[in-house]
Amino acid sequence: MRLQRLMWIAWPAFLTAGVLEMLVFAFVDPQDMHWFGQPLALSREGVYTIAFFVFWLVTMASSALTTLLSMSPFEVNRCPVPVTERPADCARHRIDTP
């Protein structure tokens, strides 16, 4: 389930980062960019690569937040420890037996 959720986050973010990369660099030439008043010391390909990964990380954060907010209360509050291994002071420690 975690791998599936990771793919729900990473794959759309990857596609969105690719589109953002094309849109941004259709209008911006990396050779014209400056950082603190100095021209960038990177090649065009270096700027493209760094920008892609920055776009990917930002869109992954957005997708991760969307995935987190779409979780049900049961998923959020679920205890990952099996019932028989929970500590005695755990509120959900009790095993209901008939």
C-alpha positions in Angstrom: 0.0 0.0 0.0 2.8 2.4 0.8 4.5 1.8 -2.6 1.2 2.4 -4.3 0.7 5.6 -2.4 4.2 6.7 -3.2 3.5 6.2 -6.9 0.3 8.3 -6.5 2.6 11.1 -5.3 5.7 10.7 -7.5 4.2 9.9 -10.9 1.8 12.9 -11.3 4.5 15.1 -9.8 7.0 13.9 -12.4 4.7 14.6 -15.2 3.8 18.1 -13.8 7.5 18.9 -13.4 8.1 18.0 -17.0 5.4 20.3 -18.1 6.6 23.1 -15.8 10.1 22.7 -17.2 8.9 23.2 -20.8 6.7 26.2 -19.9 9.3 28.0 -17.8 12.2 27.5 -20.2 10.1 28.4 -23.3 10.2 31.9 -21.9 13.4 32.0 -19.8 16.9 31.5 -21.1 19.2 30.0 -18.4 22.1 32.1 -19.7 20.2 35.3 -18.8 19.6 34.2 -15.2 21.6 35.8 -12.3 22.0 34.7 -8.7 22.8 37.5 -6.2 23.8 39.7 -9.1 26.2 37.2 -10.6 25.6 35.1 -13.7 25.0 31.5 -13.0 28.1 29.3 -13.3 26.1 26.4 -14.7 25.6 25.3 -18.3 22.1 25.4 -19.7 21.7 21.7 -19.2 22.8 22.1 -15.5 20.1 24.7 -15.0 17.5 22.6 -16.7 18.4 19.6 -14.5 18.4 21.5 -11.2 15.1 23.2 -12.1 13.5 19.9 -13.0 14.3 18.4 -9.7 13.2 21.5 -7.8 9.9 21.5 -9.7 9.6 17.7 -9.0 10.2 18.1 -5.3 7.7 21.0 -5.0 5.0 19.2 -6.9 5.7 16.0 -4.9 5.1 18.0 -1.7 1.8 19.2 -3.2 0.8 15.7 -4.1 1.8 14.3 -0.7 -0.2 16.9 1.1 -3.2 16.1 -1.1 -2.7 12.4 -0.3 -2.4 13.1 3.4 -5.6 15.2 3.4 -7.5 12.5 1.5 -6.9 9.9 4.2 -9.9 8.7 6.3 -9.9 9.2 10.1 -9.5 5.4 10.4 -6.3 5.4 8.4 -4.9 8.4 10.4 -5.8 7.0 13.8 -5.0 3.3 13.1 -2.5 1.8 15.5 0.3 0.0 13.6 1.1 -2.4 16.5 -0.9 -5.7 16.6 -3.4 -5.9 19.4 -1.5 -8.7 21.2 1.7 -6.7 21.3 0.4 -3.3 22.4 1.6 -1.9 25.8 -0.6 -2.2 28.8 -1.2 1.5 29.0 -2.4 1.8 25.4 -6.0 2.9 25.2 -6.7 0.2 22.6 -4.9 -2.5 24.5 -8.0 -4.4 25.4 -8.9 -7.6 23.4 -12.6 -8.1 23.3 -13.4 -11.7 23.7 -16.9 -13.1 24.1 
